Amino acid sequence: MNPIFSNCVVSDAQALAENNVTAWWDDPSWNMLWHIRTLQYVIDGAAARGAHRLLQDRDRTRHMKAVDPATGRVVGYVRWEVPVGCEGDWLEMQTPDVTEAEREVYRRRYEAADWSTHEGMGEMDDPVHQIQPRIMKGRTFLSKSHISRSAESYG
């Protein structure tokens, strides 16, 4: 299967949540964040938050999906951050904007979603976030901030 790559749109939120959470679920370090939550519960939370997340920081964030052409199913996802000064680049991977009314609907869904992790686990990425500015200082490059691939797409 050769996937088709394209930008994400807000209507992809459910498919992206199903792909991403399912892909990350098998990672014990990510799975333990959710403690007693079920896979479906976390997928539902990610879907509720998805459209708003796709619209955040549109100037510097690009969202790319991989779609299986035979099934139309999302089988991969990458979130990229373009360097400061390159905000006008790679616009074909920028999530299309929506109306202010739609933004408000997505913001409310995002805020209402339960995304609470197991106590003490939400900070597990803090060491990476603390050292990242020092490593990236003075450099200009495209940064990958998320990647996932559906388990079914592994060949």
N, C-alpha and C positions, 0 to 999 in steps of 0.2 A: 504494500500500500504506500503510495506517495501522497502525503497529505497536501491539502491546499492551505496556504498561509494567507491570512488577511487580518485586518484590524478588528478589534472588538467593538460592538455596539451595546447599548444598555440592555437591549432585549436578549443578549447572551448571558445575562447574570445567572440564570438557573443552570444552564448547560455548563458554564464555567465552574460554578459551585460544585456540581456533581463530579466533573472531571478533577478539579483541584483537590477537593477534600478527600475523594476516594484515593487519589494518588498519594497524598500525604499521610493518609490513615495508617498505612503499613510502616511508617517511620516511628519507632517507639518514642523518640524524643519529642515528636510533634503530637502523637497520640496521647501521651501522658498529660498534655496540657488540659485535656478535656475530662479527665478523671472518670466520672460516672455517666457522661453524655454518650448517647448512641451516635453512630455514624450519620443516620438520617437527621438527627437533631442538629448536628454541626453543619451538615449540608444546608438545611433550612435556614440556619443563621447566616451562613455565607451567602446564600441566594438573596436574602433580605438586605444584606449589606452591599451586594455586588454592584448594582447600577450606580450608587453613590460613589463607590471606590473607583469605578471606571471614569468618573467625571472629575475626580480630584486632581489638582495640579496638572491640568491638561497641557500647559505650556511645555512641561519637561517630561511628562510620562507618556509612554507609548505602550499599548496593550496589543499583543499578537496572539492569535489562536491558530491552531492547526485543526483542520476538519478532514475527516475521512470522506473522500468524494463518493464512495459507494453507499455510505449510510447517512451522510450529512451530520454525523455525530462529532462533537468537539473531542479531540484526542490529545490535545496539548495546549499549553498556555505559557507565555512569557510576558513579564512586565519589565520594561526597560526604562531607564532614566537617561535622557540626553544631557550632555554637559551644559553648564551655564554658558550662555552665548550662542548656543545652537538650537534655541527654542523654535526657530523657523524651519528646522530640518526634519526630514522623515515624517512629514505631516500625513502621509497616506496611512500610517499606523496609529495616528491620533484618534481617540474615540470621538465621534461626532458629537457636537454640543446639542443640548436640548433646551426647551423653553425654561424660563424661571419657574413657572408653575410645576413643570415636570421635575425640575431639580428639587423643589420643595417636597414633593411626594417621595422622591428617592431618599432625601435627607431624613424625613420622618421614619421611613422604613428602616434605614440604617440605625438610627437612634433607638428604635424600638426593639431591634434584634438583640437576643441574648448572645453575647460573645464573651461571656465571663469564663475565664480559664480557672483551672485548679489553683487554689491559693498558693502563692509563692512562685508559680511557674511562669506567669506572664512576663517576668523580667529576664528570662533565660537568654534573650538576645542582647541584653544591655552591654556585655563586654564587647561584642562586635560593633555596636553602635558607638561606643566610646572610642575605640581605636580607629574606626573608619576615617574620620576627618584627617588624622595624622598621616595615614597611608595614602590618601587621595590628594593631599595638599600639593598644589602647584601642578597637578596633572589634569589633562583633559581627555576623557575617554567615555565611551558609552558604558553604562553600568546596568547589569542585569540584577533586578531585585527579587524576582520570583520566577520559578520555572516548575512546571509539573507536566506529567505525561500519564495518561490513563493506563492502568494495569493491563487492560485488554489490548493495548496497541503495542505491547512489547512483542517483538518478533522472535 
